[in-house]
Amino acid sequence: MSDSVMAVLLLPLVAVGSTTALAFLATSALRLSSADRTDPSDEARSLTLALYGCVVALATLMVFVSCL
């Protein structure tokens, strides 16, 4: 595949992956920062979202690096 076609396909994929990862991490941070929540299941859901965000971020980084 030519470099320009690869760049056209890669840029939206990296943008969507980065945005999704940032949304997961931001949502998790907002949930964890809530002072009135003391339920451990709320914290567990927030940490799960943070882990999903990290996995999406790593997958996006791997796609980006492998296509360079």
Helices and strands as residue ranges (DSSP letters): H 3-32, H 40-66
